[in-house]
Amino acid sequence: MAVERTFVGLESLNLGRAGAGGHPCQGVYHAPAGRRPRVAVIATHYNIDFSEHYLAEYLAERGYGFLGWNTRFRGDEAHFVLDHALIDIGVGVRWLRETAGAEVVILLGNSGGGSLMSAYQSQAVSPVIEPVAGARLAVGVDALPAADGYISSAAHLGRPDVLTAWMDGSVIDENDPLSTDSSLDLFNPDNGPAYSAEFVGRYRDAQVARNHRITRWVKGELERLAAGGYRDRPFAIARTWADPRMVDPTLEPTKRQPNSCYAGVPEKANRSVFGIASACTLRTWLSLWSLDHSYARSHFHLPQITVPALVLNADGDTGVFPSDAQQILDQLGATDKEFHEFATDHYFLENNARAEAADLIDAWIGKRF
């Protein structure tokens, strides 16, 4: 089936077109040529460009509309604020209903987009989001159009959760990338792999403590800046490719490639500048990365999702693990929910998994909508 691709650029509720011409909300709508699908899927991420998402063509070929949608924060996670992202997603959902003619809209939460789309649906049906550091909530975030179904695919439990699971627990000084507690160093051969249960326990505690330590500094820094008339500032986070499961395949065993992460070999990636949260502002830390303050965590939202839900997991994933998928499934408030696992990598590149996932989604939608 031939597929038509339509670029969509729209203003948000509180942000218009930029002087250079770009719209804050942008994406590509994929649909079978010459048809107006009754059912459409929308996929969005915190910062990755999903306009040409890998499932778009597959689902359009099976008769569905697919809007690969980006908020104002595409490529700009350093300045992310959740409530503003949610109203941008709402712009895409409204466009699907009012312009594309979709009667049924399905949220696809892929990878980091899993917790983001769960936050969207939850906020649409039972608003809980609070403003960051005394700011006002974005206009319209309490009146989002709800979707009719939810798909979680290779998704983690939230930005604070995945950052904490991946961040290097041996860091002593956030201002010195070389500062290391050797007794907690994942890459010190004296510690493993294989890692003992005692080491993993201490390491996990240190990761949580590091997240809380950064949050305390952020809140103090906001107060210090406010006294001088400033509202925010940028800062950097180093060493965030250090989940023990990335190095030691005996921890939560799967078919994943050992000693591997999305950025390559963990020890090398951990010393690079390409880690998640490598750059952010104080307010973005509170909105997106803080265990204490962020609402970008699916446990706030999954219980509010009562529409039909589908959870997909990849058994070769090096950054999302079966325990993540199981917690998502368990926390979903839907009575109609299914789980399926694929023998593939995070991006569903291996073993024809993209076509298989599209077939499964096609059948799942067909039974319900």
C-alpha positions in Angstrom: 0.0 0.0 0.0 1.4 3.4 -1.0 2.0 5.9 1.9 1.6 9.6 1.8 3.7 11.8 4.1 2.5 15.3 5.1 4.6 17.8 7.1 2.6 19.3 9.9 3.8 22.5 11.6 1.6 24.2 14.3 1.7 26.8 17.0 1.2 25.8 20.6 -1.2 27.3 23.1 1.5 29.6 24.5 4.2 29.7 21.8 3.9 30.9 18.3 5.9 30.6 15.2 9.6 31.6 15.5 11.0 34.6 13.7 13.0 32.3 11.5 9.8 30.5 10.4 9.8 27.3 12.4 6.7 26.2 14.4 7.2 24.9 18.0 5.2 21.7 17.2 6.3 19.8 14.1 5.9 16.4 12.7 5.1 14.2 9.7 1.8 12.5 9.2 1.9 9.1 7.5 -1.3 7.7 6.0 -2.3 5.3 3.2 -2.5 7.2 0.0 -5.9 8.7 -0.8 -7.5 7.7 2.4 -8.5 9.3 5.7 -7.9 6.7 8.4 -10.4 6.3 11.2 -7.7 5.3 13.6 -4.4 7.2 14.1 -1.3 6.7 16.3 0.8 9.5 17.7 4.3 9.1 19.0 6.4 11.7 20.8 9.6 11.7 22.8 11.2 14.1 25.3 13.8 15.3 22.9 14.4 12.7 20.1 13.0 13.5 16.7 10.1 11.1 16.2 8.7 12.7 13.0 10.0 9.7 10.9 9.5 7.1 13.6 10.4 3.6 12.5 6.9 2.2 12.9 5.2 5.1 10.9 5.5 3.5 7.4 4.7 0.0 8.7 1.4 1.1 10.4 0.4 3.4 7.5 0.8 0.5 5.1 -1.6 -1.4 7.3 -4.2 1.3 7.0 -3.6 3.6 9.9 -2.6 7.2 10.3 0.6 7.8 12.1 1.7 11.2 13.4 5.4 11.3 14.3 5.2 14.3 16.5 7.8 16.7 18.1 7.3 19.2 20.8 9.3 22.5 21.2 11.9 20.5 23.0 13.0 18.3 20.1 16.8 18.3 20.3 16.6 20.6 23.3 16.1 18.4 26.3 18.4 20.7 28.3 15.5 23.2 28.6 12.7 20.7 29.0 9.6 21.5 31.1 7.0 18.9 31.3 3.7 20.9 31.3 4.8 22.8 28.2 5.6 19.5 26.4 2.2 18.1 27.3 0.3 21.0 25.8 2.4 20.6 22.6 1.3 16.9 22.5 -2.3 18.0 22.9 -1.9 20.2 19.7 -1.0 17.0 17.8 -3.9 15.0 19.3 -6.3 17.8 18.4 -4.9 18.0 14.8 -5.5 14.2 14.4 -9.1 14.6 15.4 -10.1 17.9 13.9 -8.0 18.0 10.7 -6.9 14.5 9.9 -10.4 13.1 10.7 -9.3 10.4 13.2 -12.1 9.1 15.3 -9.7 7.0 17.4 -6.3 8.2 18.7 -3.7 5.8 20.1 -0.7 7.1 22.1 2.5 5.3 21.3 5.0 5.6 24.2 8.3 4.3 22.7 11.5 4.3 24.8 11.6 7.6 26.7 8.3 8.5 25.2 6.6 5.8 27.3 6.5 7.8 30.5 5.9 11.0 28.5 2.8 9.7 26.8 1.6 8.1 30.1 1.9 11.6 31.7 -0.1 13.0 28.8 -3.0 10.6 29.2 -3.0 10.8 32.9 -3.0 14.6 32.8 -5.9 14.5 30.3 -8.1 12.4 32.6 -6.9 13.2 36.1 -4.5 16.2 36.3 -1.7 16.0 38.9 1.1 18.0 37.4 2.4 20.8 39.6 4.5 23.8 38.5 8.3 23.8 38.8 9.9 26.1 41.4 7.0 28.4 41.8 6.3 28.9 38.1 2.8 28.9 36.7 1.5 25.8 34.9 1.2 26.2 31.1 -2.2 27.4 29.9 -4.3 24.5 28.8 -2.4 21.7 30.6 -5.6 21.1 32.6 -7.7 20.6 29.5 -5.9 18.1 27.3 -7.9 15.9 24.9 -7.6 12.3 26.1 -6.7 9.4 23.8 -8.5 6.1 23.3 -5.6 3.7 23.7 -2.0 3.4 25.0 1.0 1.4 23.7 4.2 1.2 25.6 7.1 -0.1 23.5 10.7 -0.7 24.8 9.9 2.0 27.5 11.5 2.8 30.8 9.8 4.0 33.9 10.6 7.6 33.7 13.4 10.1 33.1 14.5 10.3 36.8 14.3 6.5 37.0 16.4 5.7 34.0 18.9 8.4 34.8 19.4 7.1 38.3 19.7 3.5 37.1 22.4 4.5 34.6 24.3 7.2 36.5 27.7 6.4 37.9 27.3 5.8 41.6 31.0 6.3 42.3 31.1 10.0 41.5 32.2 12.0 44.5 32.3 15.6 43.1 29.9 16.8 40.4 32.4 19.5 39.4 35.2 17.0 38.8 34.6 14.2 36.2 37.6 12.3 37.5 36.5 12.1 41.2 35.8 8.5 42.0 35.2 6.3 45.0 37.2 3.3 43.9 35.1 1.0 46.2 32.0 1.8 44.1 33.7 2.1 40.7 31.8 -0.2 38.2 34.9 -0.3 36.0 37.4 -1.2 38.8 38.2 -4.9 38.2 38.5 -5.4 41.9 34.7 -4.9 42.1 33.8 -7.2 39.1 32.1 -8.2 36.9 30.5 -10.4 38.0 29.2 -8.0 40.7 28.2 -9.3 44.1 24.8 -8.6 45.6 26.5 -6.6 48.3 28.3 -4.4 45.7 25.1 -3.9 43.6 23.1 -2.9 46.8 25.7 -0.3 47.8 26.0 0.9 44.2 22.2 1.4 43.8 22.1 3.3 47.1 24.9 5.5 45.9 23.1 6.2 42.6 19.9 7.3 44.5 22.0 9.4 46.9 23.7 11.1 43.9 20.3 12.1 42.4 19.1 13.5 45.7 22.5 15.3 46.2 22.1 17.1 42.9 18.5 18.0 43.7 19.6 19.6 47.0 22.2 21.6 45.2 19.7 22.7 42.5 17.2 24.0 45.1 19.9 25.8 47.0 21.3 27.3 43.8 17.8 28.5 42.8 17.5 30.3 46.1 21.0 31.8 45.7 20.3 33.0 42.2 16.8 34.4 43.1 18.5 36.7 45.7 20.6 38.1 42.8 17.6 38.5 40.4 18.2 35.4 38.3 15.7 32.6 37.7 17.9 29.8 36.3 21.2 28.6 35.0 22.7 25.8 33.0 24.9 23.1 34.5 26.4 19.7 33.4 26.1 16.1 34.6 28.9 13.7 33.8 29.1 9.9 33.7 25.7 8.5 33.0 26.4 5.2 31.2 27.0 3.0 34.3 24.2 0.7 35.0 25.7 -2.6 36.3 23.3 -4.5 34.0 25.1 -2.9 31.0 28.3 -4.5 32.1 27.3 -7.7 33.9 25.0 -10.0 31.8 24.3 -12.2 34.9 22.2 -9.3 36.4 18.6 -9.6 35.1 19.7 -12.0 32.3 18.3 -11.4 28.8 19.5 -12.0 25.3 21.2 -8.6 25.2 24.8 -8.0 24.0 27.0 -8.0 27.2 29.2 -5.0 28.0 27.1 -2.8 25.8 24.8 0.3 26.0 23.1 2.5 23.4 26.4 4.6 23.1 28.7 1.6 22.7 31.0 0.1 25.4 29.8 1.5 28.7 33.2 2.3 30.2 34.1 4.4 27.1 30.6 5.9 26.8 30.7 6.9 30.5 33.7 9.1 29.8 32.1 10.8 26.8 29.9 14.0 26.6 26.9 12.2 25.1 25.2 10.9 28.2 21.6 11.6 29.1 21.2 14.8 31.3 24.7 15.9 30.3 23.4 19.4 30.0 20.3 20.9 31.7 19.1 23.9 33.7 18.1 24.0 37.3 14.4 24.1 36.5 14.8 21.3 33.9 16.5 19.1 36.5 13.5 19.5 38.8 10.9 19.0 36.0 12.7 16.1 34.3 15.4 14.4 36.3 14.8 14.7 40.0 13.5 11.7 41.9 12.0 14.1 44.4 10.3 16.6 42.2 9.8 15.3 38.6 6.4 14.2 37.3 8.1 12.5 34.3 7.8 9.2 36.2 5.2 6.7 35.0 4.2 5.5 38.5 2.3 8.8 38.9 0.4 8.2 35.7 0.0 4.6 34.7 -2.7 3.9 37.3 -4.8 6.6 35.6 -4.6 4.9 32.2 -7.8 2.9 31.9 -8.1 2.7 28.1 -7.0 -0.5 26.4 -3.2 -0.8 26.7 -0.5 -2.8 25.1 3.1 -3.4 26.4 5.9 -4.5 24.1 9.4 -5.4 25.3 12.6 -6.3 23.5 14.6 -9.1 25.0 17.9 -7.9 23.5 17.5 -4.3 24.8 20.7 -3.0 26.5 19.0 -0.1 28.4 15.4 -1.2 29.1 15.0 -4.5 31.0 12.1 -7.0 31.6 11.6 -5.6 35.1 10.7 -2.2 33.5 8.1 -3.8 31.2 6.7 -5.8 34.1 6.3 -2.8 36.3 4.6 -0.9 33.5 2.2 -3.7 33.0 1.5 -4.1 36.7 0.9 -0.4 37.2 -1.4 0.2 34.3 -5.0 0.9 35.5 -6.5 -0.7 32.4 -8.4 -4.0 32.8 -7.8 -4.6 29.1 -4.0 -4.9 28.9 -1.6 -7.2 27.0 2.1 -7.9 27.1 4.3 -9.2 24.3 8.0 -9.8 24.1 10.2 -9.7 20.9 13.6 -11.3 20.3 15.2 -8.0 19.2 17.1 -4.9 20.2 15.9 -1.6 21.5 15.1 -0.3 18.1 13.4 -3.5 16.8 16.0 -3.8 14.0 16.8 -7.5 14.5 14.7 -10.5 13.4 12.1 -8.5 11.4 10.7 -7.2 14.6 9.4 -4.0 13.2 7.0 -5.8 10.8 6.1 -8.3 13.5 5.3 -5.4 16.0 3.2 -3.7 13.3 1.3 -6.8 12.7 0.6 -7.3 16.4 -0.5 -3.7 16.8 -2.7 -4.0 13.8 -4.4 -7.1 15.3 -4.7 -5.4 18.7 -6.3 -2.3 17.3 -8.6 -4.3 15.1 -10.0 -6.2 18.0 -10.8 -3.1 20.0 -11.5 -0.2 17.7 
